[in-house]
Amino acid sequence: MNACDQVLQPMTEDRSVSLPFVVDLDGTLLKSDLMFECAMAFVRNQTWRCLKVLAWVLRGKAYLKKQLAQSTDVDVSLLPYDQDVLTLIDEQRRLGRKIVLATASYHSLAQRIGEHLQVFDEILATRLECNLSGPRKRDRLIELFGQRGFDYVGNALDDLVIWRSARLAYVVNPSAPVELAILKLGNVVRLIRSDTTGFSEWRKALRLHQWAKNALIFVPLLAAHQITNPMLLWHGLLAFILFGLCASGVYILNDLLDLEDDRRHPTKRNRPFASGCLSIRSGLTICPVLLIISLGGAWWWLPPRFVSVLAFYYALTLVYSFKLKHIMPLDVITLALLYTLRIIAGGAAFDLELTPWILAFSMFIFLSLALVKRYTELLVVSRNGVSGKASGRDYYPGDMAMLSSLGAASGYLAVLVLALYIRDSATVALYERSHIIWLACPLLLFWITRLWMLTHRGLMKEDPVVFALKDRLSLVVGVLFCLIFWSAT
């Protein structure tokens, strides 16, 4: 028994082997919902047919499940199964009990899960004529096994009517309303708590550590030497938060669309949605909320130009998530543009004009970092012995040499742009000692070269921007870079 299990009535669990042991799927054995899994796969792979879903909904839930199941090819071997429930099933099988899967998911998917797990003697599932949930599932179980003729493992409010007709009730990760309701049942024998949902999981899903990228919003303020202006700083803080909320909504949407690809990845499979720690339903709920808050707040507090940039950023990320991320090399160019949009958003928030030098430098340096990210992903793929295309990407391990060449070249072009910026007449007018900025060029060359050498050696384990924020030497380089520009003023 898991340490998080709670035995409520140990004396009543008589281990009778004559009665079937019935297990629910969605939210119980599976830490997800198959209908939502299919829906996300459908939206990702057949975006142009999304309006079809509305027509399916109008024809009933069973019809919707049938169409989603037939229109997608969810890999059931990758789904997040609850190991504590699997252990419970194994305990009952060892006692010789008949194990029954009773689920509201469509029968073709339930059959595939049964074939994968090889633990069920019988499978009851939704068919076109009957959505097998709540009272309909209860009636079917009573028809087959009789009143009090089975034990039942479930998790949701819909399962209450089934628990009332079961001999013993097993409850998995109940919500607060369910936990309150089961107190009145009197036949709950075990409470299984394997759910780790909490702030830490939401912090990971929202990618709060990635908000550091939004510091790029302040670049125009630094470049204009207005960093001490309190009103502009206030606008910058608002822009930082609102852009972060918008970006977090994008990260969640990306995760929901990439569920299967993430589950194939050695580290991304631990992400909250891919692992089942957070439900797809909760992600779909929070995405529009974050977007409304960010755009609404921007419209209320910041210049209209910032709202336009933020809306364009969100629109571009949608196109990236659905299409561009799967097209080489538009994916990395788009990533570089998304970083640059943060600088453009800063200029809009502060109502400052941006020089083409800043935009060119940003595109080249962030294209280099985007290529670092792709190279690292391919390195993991190649070390796993895969020679084909990386999952969800338009790259092969054989592209690594070309990516490293392009990435290093792009980084060095950023240094060239910096050198040309130093000789610009506007720069000479802005900085009293502009010649000091030349010191930043070898410093940047050192950092880019080191970054690519570490990547080539397989030492880049994460997003390069996150790496730069954690790596001590990168932080030292960043401080020196700022000091050089400060000394030039």
C-alpha positions in Angstrom: 0.0 0.0 0.0 1.3 3.5 -0.9 2.2 5.8 2.0 -0.5 8.2 0.7 -3.2 5.6 0.9 -5.8 5.8 3.7 -7.6 2.7 4.8 -11.0 3.9 6.1 -12.7 0.6 6.9 -10.0 -2.1 7.2 -12.4 -4.6 8.8 -14.9 -4.5 5.9 -12.4 -5.2 3.1 -12.9 -9.0 3.3 -10.9 -9.6 0.1 -13.8 -11.7 -1.4 -12.6 -13.1 -4.7 -16.1 -13.9 -5.9 -17.0 -10.4 -6.8 -15.5 -8.4 -9.7 -13.2 -5.5 -9.1 -14.4 -2.6 -11.3 -12.0 0.2 -12.2 -12.8 3.6 -13.8 -10.3 5.0 -16.4 -10.4 8.8 -16.7 -9.0 10.5 -13.6 -8.7 7.1 -11.8 -6.4 4.6 -13.6 -5.4 7.3 -16.0 -4.2 10.7 -14.7 -5.8 12.4 -17.6 -9.0 12.3 -19.7 -9.0 10.4 -22.9 -11.6 12.7 -24.6 -9.4 15.7 -23.9 -6.3 13.8 -25.0 -8.0 13.1 -28.3 -9.3 16.6 -28.6 -5.8 18.2 -28.2 -4.3 15.7 -30.7 -7.1 16.6 -33.2 -6.6 20.3 -32.8 -2.9 20.0 -33.2 -2.9 17.7 -36.3 -6.1 18.8 -38.0 -6.4 22.5 -37.0 -8.3 23.3 -40.2 -11.1 21.0 -39.2 -11.6 22.4 -35.7 -15.1 23.7 -36.5 -16.1 20.1 -37.1 -15.9 19.5 -33.4 -18.8 21.9 -32.8 -21.0 19.9 -35.2 -20.0 16.7 -33.3 -20.9 18.2 -30.0 -24.4 19.0 -31.2 -24.9 15.3 -31.9 -24.2 14.2 -28.4 -21.2 13.3 -26.2 -21.1 9.7 -27.4 -20.9 10.8 -31.0 -18.2 13.4 -30.1 -16.1 10.7 -28.4 -16.5 8.3 -31.4 -15.4 10.9 -33.9 -12.4 12.1 -31.8 -11.3 8.5 -31.3 -11.5 7.7 -35.0 -9.9 11.0 -36.1 -6.8 10.7 -33.9 -4.1 8.1 -33.1 -3.3 8.6 -29.4 -0.3 6.4 -28.4 -1.8 4.7 -25.3 1.6 3.4 -24.2 2.7 7.0 -23.4 -0.4 7.9 -21.4 0.2 8.9 -17.7 -1.2 5.9 -15.7 -1.5 6.1 -11.9 1.0 3.6 -10.6 -0.8 3.4 -7.2 -4.0 2.3 -9.0 -2.0 -0.2 -11.1 -0.6 -1.6 -7.8 -4.1 -1.9 -6.4 -5.2 -3.8 -9.5 -2.2 -6.1 -9.2 -3.1 -6.8 -5.6 -6.7 -7.8 -6.6 -5.5 -9.9 -9.5 -3.2 -11.9 -7.2 -6.3 -12.7 -5.1 -7.9 -14.2 -8.2 -10.5 -11.5 -8.7 -12.1 -10.6 -12.0 -10.8 -7.2 -13.1 -13.2 -5.0 -15.1 -12.5 -1.7 -16.8 -15.7 0.4 -16.9 -15.1 3.7 -18.6 -17.0 6.6 -20.3 -14.1 6.7 -22.9 -14.9 5.3 -26.3 -14.7 1.5 -26.6 -12.0 1.5 -29.3 -9.6 3.4 -27.1 -10.5 1.4 -24.0 -9.7 -1.8 -25.9 -6.3 -0.5 -27.0 -5.6 0.4 -23.3 -6.7 -3.1 -22.3 -4.4 -4.6 -24.9 -1.5 -2.5 -23.7 -1.9 -3.0 -19.9 -3.0 -6.7 -20.1 -4.7 -6.6 -16.7 -8.4 -6.6 -17.5 -10.7 -9.6 -17.9 -13.6 -7.5 -19.3 -14.0 -4.0 -20.7 -17.1 -1.9 -20.6 -17.0 1.4 -22.4 -18.9 4.1 -24.3 -20.5 3.1 -27.6 -22.4 5.3 -30.1 -25.7 4.3 -28.6 -24.7 4.9 -24.9 -22.3 7.3 -23.2 -21.3 5.0 -20.3 -21.0 7.4 -17.4 -22.8 8.1 -14.1 -26.2 6.4 -13.8 -25.8 4.6 -17.1 -22.6 3.0 -16.0 -24.2 2.1 -12.6 -27.2 0.5 -14.4 -24.9 -1.5 -16.6 -22.8 -2.8 -13.7 -26.0 -3.8 -11.7 -27.3 -5.5 -14.8 -24.1 -7.6 -15.1 -23.2 -8.1 -11.4 -26.2 -7.1 -9.3 -26.7 -4.6 -6.6 -23.7 -4.6 -4.2 -22.2 -7.3 -6.5 -19.0 -5.5 -7.3 -16.3 -3.2 -5.8 -15.7 0.0 -7.6 -12.7 2.3 -8.0 -13.5 5.9 -9.1 -12.6 9.5 -8.5 -15.4 12.0 -9.6 -18.8 13.2 -8.6 -20.3 11.1 -11.4 -19.0 8.1 -9.6 -21.1 8.7 -6.5 -24.2 6.9 -7.8 -22.0 3.9 -8.7 -20.3 3.8 -5.2 -23.7 3.8 -3.6 -24.5 0.6 -5.5 -21.1 -1.0 -5.0 -20.2 -3.3 -2.1 -16.9 -1.4 -1.4 -15.8 2.0 -2.7 -12.2 2.9 -3.5 -11.7 6.6 -4.1 -8.7 8.0 -6.0 -7.5 11.6 -5.7 -10.9 13.1 -4.8 -11.7 16.8 -5.2 -13.0 18.7 -2.2 -16.7 18.2 -3.1 -16.1 14.4 -3.7 -14.2 14.0 -0.4 -17.1 15.7 1.4 -19.7 13.6 -0.4 -18.1 10.2 0.3 -18.3 10.7 4.0 -22.0 9.9 3.7 -21.5 6.6 1.8 -20.4 4.3 4.6 -18.7 1.8 2.2 -15.5 3.6 1.4 -12.7 1.3 2.2 -9.6 3.0 0.8 -8.6 6.6 -0.2 -5.7 6.8 -2.6 -3.9 10.1 -2.8 -1.2 10.0 -5.5 -2.0 13.5 -6.8 0.8 16.0 -6.3 -1.0 19.0 -7.8 0.0 22.2 -6.0 1.7 25.5 -6.5 5.0 23.9 -7.5 3.3 22.2 -10.5 1.6 25.4 -11.6 4.8 27.2 -11.2 6.4 24.8 -13.6 3.5 25.0 -16.0 3.4 28.8 -16.0 7.2 28.8 -16.5 7.7 31.6 -14.0 11.5 31.2 -14.3 11.1 32.1 -18.0 9.7 35.5 -17.0 13.4 36.5 -16.8 13.2 36.8 -20.6 10.8 39.7 -20.1 13.7 41.8 -18.8 14.3 42.5 -22.5 11.4 44.9 -22.1 13.7 47.3 -20.2 16.4 47.3 -23.0 14.9 50.4 -24.7 14.9 52.2 -21.4 18.6 51.4 -20.8 19.5 52.3 -24.3 17.8 55.7 -24.0 19.4 56.3 -20.6 16.0 56.8 -18.9 16.3 54.0 -16.3 15.9 56.4 -13.4 12.6 57.8 -14.7 10.0 56.6 -12.1 7.0 56.8 -14.4 8.7 54.8 -17.1 9.9 52.3 -14.6 6.3 51.8 -13.4 5.2 51.3 -17.0 8.1 48.8 -17.4 7.0 46.8 -14.4 3.4 46.6 -15.6 4.6 45.6 -19.1 6.9 42.9 -17.5 4.0 41.4 -15.6 1.4 41.6 -18.3 3.8 40.2 -20.9 4.7 37.4 -18.5 1.0 36.4 -18.0 0.5 36.3 -21.8 3.7 34.2 -22.3 2.6 31.8 -19.5 -0.7 31.3 -21.3 1.3 30.5 -24.5 3.6 28.0 -22.6 0.5 26.2 -21.3 -1.1 26.0 -24.7 2.2 24.8 -26.2 2.4 22.0 -23.6 -1.2 20.9 -24.3 -0.5 20.7 -28.0 2.8 18.8 -27.5 1.6 16.2 -25.0 2.6 13.2 -27.0 5.9 14.7 -28.2 6.8 15.7 -24.6 6.0 12.1 -23.3 8.5 10.7 -25.8 11.2 13.1 -24.5 13.4 11.9 -21.6 13.0 15.1 -19.5 9.9 16.9 -21.0 7.7 13.9 -20.0 7.9 15.2 -16.5 6.2 18.4 -17.4 2.9 18.9 -15.4 0.5 18.3 -18.2 2.5 15.5 -19.9 2.8 13.6 -16.6 -0.8 14.1 -15.7 -0.1 16.1 -12.6 -2.3 18.9 -14.0 -5.4 18.2 -16.0 -5.9 19.2 -19.6 -9.2 20.8 -18.5 -7.5 23.1 -16.0 -5.0 24.1 -18.7 -7.7 25.0 -21.2 -9.5 27.0 -18.5 -6.4 29.1 -17.4 -5.2 29.9 -21.0 -8.0 32.3 -21.9 -8.0 33.8 -18.4 -4.3 34.7 -18.6 -4.9 36.2 -22.1 -7.8 38.3 -21.0 -6.0 39.6 -17.9 -2.8 40.5 -19.9 -4.6 42.2 -22.9 -7.2 43.8 -20.6 -4.5 45.2 -18.3 -2.4 46.4 -21.2 -5.4 48.2 -22.7 -6.2 49.8 -19.4 -2.8 50.9 -18.2 -0.4 51.1 -21.2 -0.2 52.8 -24.6 -2.2 51.3 -27.4 1.0 50.4 -29.3 1.9 48.0 -26.5 -1.5 46.3 -26.7 -0.9 45.8 -30.5 2.6 44.3 -30.0 1.2 42.0 -27.2 -1.6 40.9 -29.4 0.8 40.3 -32.3 3.1 38.3 -30.0 0.2 36.0 -29.0 -1.0 35.6 -32.6 2.5 34.7 -33.7 2.9 32.2 -30.9 -0.4 30.5 -32.0 0.9 30.2 -35.5 4.2 28.9 -34.2 2.5 26.3 -31.9 0.2 25.0 -34.6 2.5 25.2 -37.7 5.8 27.1 -37.7 7.5 25.0 -35.0 7.3 22.0 -37.4 8.9 23.8 -40.3 12.7 24.2 -40.7 14.1 26.9 -40.4 11.0 29.0 -39.7 10.9 27.6 -36.2 14.2 29.1 -35.0 13.7 32.4 -36.9 10.3 32.7 -35.3 11.8 32.1 -31.8 14.4 34.9 -32.5 11.5 37.2 -33.5 9.5 36.3 -30.4 12.5 37.4 -28.2 12.9 40.6 -30.3 9.2 41.4 -29.9 9.9 41.8 -26.1 12.3 44.6 -26.9 9.7 46.1 -29.4 7.1 45.8 -26.6 9.4 47.7 -24.3 9.8 50.5 -26.8 6.0 50.6 -27.1 5.4 50.7 -23.4 7.9 53.5 -22.9 6.9 55.3 -26.1 10.5 55.2 -27.2 11.8 54.8 -30.8 14.1 51.8 -31.3 17.3 51.9 -33.4 17.7 49.3 -36.1 21.0 48.3 -34.4 19.2 47.0 -31.4 16.7 45.0 -33.5 19.4 43.6 -35.7 21.6 42.6 -32.7 18.6 41.0 -31.0 17.6 38.9 -34.1 21.1 37.6 -34.6 21.9 36.8 -30.9 18.6 35.1 -30.3 18.7 33.2 -33.5 22.0 31.8 -32.2 20.4 30.8 -28.9 17.4 29.2 -30.7 19.8 27.1 -32.7 21.6 26.1 -29.4 18.2 24.8 -28.2 17.6 22.8 -31.4 21.1 21.4 -31.4 20.7 20.3 -27.8 17.4 18.5 -28.6 19.0 16.7 -31.5 22.0 15.7 -29.3 19.6 13.9 -26.9 17.9 12.2 -29.8 21.1 11.0 -31.3 22.4 9.7 -28.0 19.2 7.6 -27.7 20.1 5.9 -31.0 17.4 7.6 -33.1 18.5 8.4 -36.6 15.1 9.6 -37.9 13.5 13.0 -37.5 13.2 14.4 -34.0 9.7 14.1 -32.6 7.7 17.2 -33.4 10.6 18.9 -35.2 11.7 19.2 -38.8 15.3 18.2 -38.0 17.4 15.1 -38.1 20.5 14.2 -36.0 22.5 14.6 -39.2 21.7 18.3 -39.2 23.7 19.0 -36.1 26.9 20.1 -37.8 25.0 22.6 -40.0 23.0 23.9 -37.0 26.2 24.5 -35.0 27.8 26.4 -38.0 24.7 28.5 -38.5 24.4 29.2 -34.7 28.0 30.3 -34.2 27.8 32.4 -37.4 24.7 34.1 -36.2 26.2 34.8 -32.8 29.3 36.4 -34.4 27.1 38.5 -36.7 25.6 39.9 -33.5 29.1 41.0 -32.5 29.6 42.6 -35.9 26.3 44.6 -35.5 27.6 45.8 -32.1 30.9 46.9 -33.7 29.0 48.8 -36.4 26.7 50.4 -33.7 29.7 51.8 -31.9 30.7 53.9 -35.0 27.2 55.2 -35.6 26.8 59.0 -35.2 23.9 58.6 -32.9 25.9 56.3 -30.6 28.8 58.8 -30.5 26.3 61.5 -29.5 24.7 59.4 -26.8 27.9 58.1 -25.2 30.7 60.5 -24.2 33.3 57.7 -24.3 31.8 55.4 -27.0 35.2 53.9 -27.7 35.0 52.0 -24.4 32.1 49.9 -25.8 34.7 48.2 -28.0 35.6 46.2 -24.9 32.1 44.6 -25.1 33.0 42.9 -28.5 35.7 40.5 -27.2 33.6 39.8 -24.1 30.6 38.8 -26.3 32.8 36.8 -28.6 34.1 34.9 -25.6 30.6 34.2 -24.3 29.2 33.0 -27.6 32.2 30.8 -28.3 32.0 29.2 -24.8 28.2 28.7 -25.2 28.6 26.8 -28.4 31.6 24.8 -27.1 29.5 23.7 -24.1 26.6 22.8 -26.4 28.8 20.8 -28.7 30.2 18.8 -25.7 26.6 18.0 -24.5 26.8 20.2 -21.4 23.8 22.4 -22.3 21.1 20.6 -20.4 18.4 23.3 -20.6 17.1 26.4 -22.4 20.2 28.5 -23.1 18.5 31.6 -21.6 17.9 29.7 -18.4 21.4 28.4 -18.5 22.8 32.0 -18.8 20.8 33.0 -15.7 22.2 30.1 -13.7 25.8 29.9 -15.0 28.1 32.0 -12.9 30.5 32.9 -15.7 27.6 34.0 -17.9 26.4 36.2 -15.0 29.9 37.7 -14.6 30.0 38.4 -18.4 26.6 40.1 -18.1 27.7 42.3 -15.3 30.9 43.3 -17.1 28.8 44.0 -20.2 26.6 46.4 -18.3 29.6 48.1 -16.6 31.2 48.7 -20.0 28.2 50.5 -21.3 27.8 52.4 -18.0 31.5 53.5 -18.2 30.9 54.8 -21.7 28.2 57.2 -20.7 
